[in-house]
Amino acid sequence: MNGDVYILGAGASFESGAPLMNNFLDVAEDLLRQGVFKEDQEKIELVFDLISELQIVHSKAQLDLNNIESLFGAIEMGIILGRLTSKSQDVAKYKEALTTLISRTLIQSMLFPFVIKTGYQNIPTFKSSESYSQFAELLINKKAYGASVLTFNYDLGLELALAFYNTKVNYRLDDDTENFNLLKLHGSINWYTNANSQTKEINFHSLEDATRYIQNDFDNKRYKENEKYPFDIDRYLNMAGANEHKNLETVIIPPTWNKTEYHGQLTKVWEAAADKLSNAQNIYIFGYSLPESDSFFRYLFALGTISKNRIRNIIVYNPEDSGETEARFRRLFGLSTESRFKYKPLKFSEAIKDIAESKGIKLNNNKVDFGWH
């Protein structure tokens, strides 16, 4: 069994066009002004109305309202307290609005090449970004058989890359253990629950489900080969008629302290993540700065790595070279892992090449030595 675990932070998707936490709202506001959100325009405007009101009301305490993590945390606390501003309001509507903003901003800011995939049949489809495509090559190479990915990201960049190489992902939302383990710790823009359901069971719209609608769009000349477009999973969900009653809620949870609301939904995913960490020999962390506010990862790592297994390498890749991120990770790792820890100030694409070279894997960019599908 391969003991490699890869952990993705926001920096991994940044090269594919996704904004970081500290400029996410700026990107969303620019897209809002460009009118690209269309039917979600009014809902997303609600988020910026809230920010304006909070800037006025919260004069007695400082909140970083330019950072989406801080805003998400404030809304979470507001739901618990039953108030966000001096007015009596339905606080939950702001959470729904922010979730919509996150989902739509990721979809519209990440552009992917539209290609004709050749093989037994010529299939029009989306190919992922270059960095995620090379990461997929690394993951499915026979020398990396059995690796797993844990990610804090909501986007579909990695799913697109794996789908291009006919590799199905397993989110571990149920007891099935087949296919490639992609454990999305904070949810995903293609996960949803039914607002009218008491169980809040998570379902997902797979990329395979979208295939026939992509074919229709190509036939109707919506896309041109080799040009870049958003991969709008919400649009395909609507085309499939799955959300005709507008009762589906995207499963996106905040990267903040309060996750008790989501235990019933994501316990299986978190348990699978802890299991993968407990068996890990090599842990690679990309584009994650271990913010002080994220106690979730600290406990997940500490408790997940409890086992007799010996960790051989922990390598953190992050282009930040001031020493702050490295120092936070050094404080996290215990004495038995401290000597196994390396910090490399490399961005995601550079890190992929560094790992591939260390494993003797040649990245051919579309010509892959497949181990399994």
Secondary structure, DSSP 8 states (H G I E B T S, - for coil): ---EEEEE-HHHHHTTT---TTTHHHHHHHHHHHT-SGGGHHHHHHHHHHHHHHHHH--SS---TTSHHHHHHHHHHHHHHT-SSSS---THHHHHHHHHHHHHHHHHH-EEEEEEE-SSS-EEEE---HHHHHHHHHHHBGGGTT-EEEE---S-HHHHHHHHTT--EE--SSS---SEEEEETTEEEEEEEETT-SS---EE--TTTTHHHHHHHHHTT---TT-EEE--HHHHHHHTTTTTTS-EEEEE--SSS--GGGHHHHHHHHHHHHHHHHT-SEEEEES----TT-HHHHHHHHHHT-SS----EEEEE-S--SSHHHHHHHHHS-HHHHTTEEEE---HHHHHHHHHHHHT----SS---BS--
